[in-house]
């Protein structure tokens, strides 16, 4: 599956939006990928995650478990784990930090792939990876449906992306005039978690 194929899946779900958006990272972008519209279609989600599982296996070989950050990574993490034939777990925030909870645990040295939905800066991925390593897992790779950084996001381990896009994202104080002129939508989830 190519990056164009992935974008076609987003377009088909009505999930590729244009305008002025504040992302979960706090950066502003003219493009927003509404991944929930993609993941609510089980067949579409399965196609994407099957392809991602194939790329993971080709890149790093077999893994023991897939772990994702809550909330956005849970669905693609679970579905990718299903295609990998491994257990799926997730970390969630407790006191502002990601932790394995709800009886989830990794055995020391287990090979883990951290599965995300969309990577922009890599911050959530790095936080998730740190939590997995603190719990004893060995993160051999991170994976995502879309890397919107154009391959520039540093997550600290190899990043396997089903699609790599170079989508511009700007700090609030460095917006191009054409973006600043548009009304702002804030669909990002990170700020919602702090409420």
C-alpha positions as CSV (number, residue, x, y, z in Angstrom):
1,X,0.0,0.0,0.0
2,X,1.5,3.4,-1.0
3,X,1.1,6.8,0.6
4,X,-1.4,7.7,-2.2
5,X,-3.4,4.5,-1.4
6,X,-3.5,5.6,2.3
7,X,-4.7,9.1,1.3
8,X,-7.3,7.6,-0.9
9,X,-8.6,5.7,2.2
10,X,-8.8,8.9,4.2
11,X,-10.5,10.7,1.3
12,X,-13.0,7.8,0.9
13,X,-13.9,8.2,4.6
14,X,-14.2,12.0,4.3
15,X,-11.3,12.3,6.7
16,X,-8.9,14.5,4.8
17,X,-9.8,18.0,5.7
18,X,-8.4,21.4,4.6
19,X,-8.6,24.7,6.5
20,X,-6.8,26.0,9.6
21,X,-6.4,23.5,12.4
22,X,-4.6,23.3,15.7
23,X,-3.2,19.8,16.1
24,X,-2.7,17.8,19.3
25,X,0.9,18.9,19.2
26,X,-0.2,22.6,19.4
27,X,1.1,23.2,15.9
28,X,-1.1,24.8,13.2
29,X,-1.7,23.1,9.9
30,X,-3.7,23.6,6.7
31,X,-4.5,19.8,6.7
32,X,-6.2,17.7,9.3
33,X,-6.5,13.9,9.1
34,X,-9.7,12.9,11.0
35,X,-8.5,9.4,11.7
36,X,-11.6,8.4,13.7
37,X,-13.7,8.6,10.5
38,X,-11.2,6.1,9.0
39,X,-11.1,3.7,12.0
40,X,-14.9,3.6,12.5
41,X,-15.0,1.5,9.2
42,X,-13.8,-1.9,10.3
43,X,-13.0,-3.0,6.8
44,X,-11.1,0.2,6.0
45,X,-9.2,-0.1,9.3
46,X,-8.4,-3.7,8.6
47,X,-6.9,-2.9,5.2
48,X,-4.7,-0.2,6.6
49,X,-3.5,-2.2,9.6
50,X,-2.9,-5.4,7.6
51,X,-0.6,-3.4,5.4
52,X,1.1,-1.8,8.4
53,X,1.6,-5.2,10.0
54,X,3.3,-6.3,6.8
55,X,5.6,-3.3,6.8
56,X,6.5,-3.9,10.5
57,X,7.4,-7.6,9.9
58,X,9.5,-6.7,6.8
59,X,11.3,-4.0,8.8
60,X,12.0,-5.7,12.1
61,X,10.9,-9.3,11.9
62,X,8.6,-10.9,14.5
63,X,7.6,-9.0,17.6
64,X,6.0,-10.3,20.9
65,X,3.5,-7.6,21.6
66,X,2.0,-4.3,20.2
67,X,1.5,-1.4,22.6
68,X,-0.3,1.8,21.8
69,X,-1.0,5.2,23.5
70,X,-4.5,5.8,24.6
71,X,-6.8,6.9,23.2
72,X,-6.0,7.5,19.5
73,X,-3.7,4.6,19.1
74,X,-5.9,1.9,20.6
75,X,-7.9,0.9,17.5
76,X,-5.0,0.8,15.0
77,X,-2.8,-0.8,17.7
78,X,-5.3,-3.6,18.3
79,X,-6.0,-4.2,14.6
80,X,-2.3,-4.2,13.7
81,X,-1.6,-6.6,16.6
82,X,-4.3,-8.9,15.2
83,X,-2.6,-9.0,11.9
84,X,0.8,-9.6,13.6
85,X,-0.7,-12.4,15.6
86,X,0.4,-10.8,18.9
87,X,-1.3,-9.4,22.0
88,X,-2.4,-5.8,22.0
89,X,-2.0,-3.5,25.0
90,X,-2.1,0.2,25.6
91,X,-0.7,2.8,27.9
92,X,-2.8,5.6,29.4
93,X,-2.0,8.8,31.2
94,X,-2.0,8.7,35.0
95,X,-0.8,11.8,36.7
96,X,0.2,13.2,33.3
97,X,2.5,10.3,32.4
98,X,1.8,7.2,30.3
99,X,1.7,3.9,32.2
100,X,0.6,0.4,31.6
101,X,-2.5,-0.2,33.7
102,X,-5.5,-2.5,33.8
103,X,-3.5,-5.6,34.4
104,X,-1.3,-5.1,31.3
105,X,2.4,-6.0,31.8
106,X,5.4,-6.9,29.6
107,X,8.0,-9.5,30.4
108,X,11.5,-8.2,30.6
109,X,13.1,-8.2,27.1
110,X,9.8,-8.8,25.2
111,X,10.1,-7.3,21.7
112,X,7.5,-4.5,21.4
113,X,6.3,-2.5,18.5
114,X,4.7,0.8,19.6
115,X,1.7,1.5,17.3
116,X,0.4,5.0,16.8
117,X,-2.3,6.5,14.6
118,X,-0.6,9.6,13.3
119,X,2.8,11.1,14.1
120,X,3.5,14.8,13.8
121,X,6.3,15.7,16.2
122,X,6.8,12.3,17.8
123,X,6.1,13.5,21.3
124,X,3.4,11.0,22.2
125,X,5.4,8.2,20.6
126,X,8.5,9.1,22.7
127,X,6.4,9.3,25.9
128,X,4.8,5.9,25.1
129,X,8.1,4.3,24.3
130,X,9.6,5.6,27.6
131,X,6.6,4.0,29.5
132,X,7.1,0.7,27.7
133,X,10.8,0.6,28.5
134,X,10.2,1.6,32.1
135,X,7.9,-1.5,32.3
136,X,10.7,-3.7,31.0
137,X,9.8,-4.0,27.3
138,X,12.3,-3.6,24.5
139,X,10.9,-1.4,21.8
140,X,12.3,-2.5,18.5
141,X,10.3,-0.1,16.4
142,X,7.5,2.4,16.4
143,X,4.8,2.3,13.7
144,X,2.0,4.5,12.5
145,X,-0.6,4.8,9.8
146,X,0.6,8.3,8.8
147,X,3.8,10.1,9.5
148,X,2.9,13.7,8.6
149,X,6.4,15.0,9.4
150,X,7.9,13.9,6.1
151,X,10.1,11.4,7.9
152,X,11.6,14.1,10.2
153,X,9.9,13.0,13.5
154,X,12.4,11.5,15.9
155,X,10.8,8.9,18.1
156,X,14.1,7.4,19.3
157,X,13.6,4.0,17.5
158,X,13.0,3.2,13.8
159,X,9.7,4.5,12.7
160,X,7.7,2.3,10.3
161,X,5.0,4.4,8.6
162,X,2.4,3.1,6.2
163,X,2.3,6.6,4.6
164,X,4.9,9.4,4.9
165,X,3.5,12.8,4.1
166,X,5.2,16.2,4.2
167,X,2.3,18.2,5.7
168,X,3.3,21.7,6.9
169,X,2.8,22.5,10.5
170,X,3.7,25.8,12.1
171,X,4.0,27.3,15.6
172,X,1.3,29.8,16.4
173,X,3.7,32.7,16.2
174,X,5.0,31.7,12.7
175,X,1.9,31.2,10.6
176,X,2.0,32.1,6.9
177,X,-0.5,34.9,6.1
178,X,-2.8,32.7,4.1
179,X,-3.2,30.3,7.0
180,X,-3.6,33.0,9.6
181,X,-6.4,34.5,7.6
182,X,-8.6,31.4,8.0
183,X,-10.8,30.7,11.0
184,X,-9.1,28.2,13.4
185,X,-10.6,24.8,14.3
186,X,-9.1,22.9,17.3
187,X,-10.0,19.2,16.9
188,X,-6.8,18.1,18.8
189,X,-7.2,15.6,21.6
190,X,-4.2,16.4,23.9
191,X,-5.9,19.4,25.4
192,X,-9.1,17.6,25.9
193,X,-7.3,15.1,28.2
194,X,-6.4,17.9,30.6
195,X,-10.0,19.0,31.2
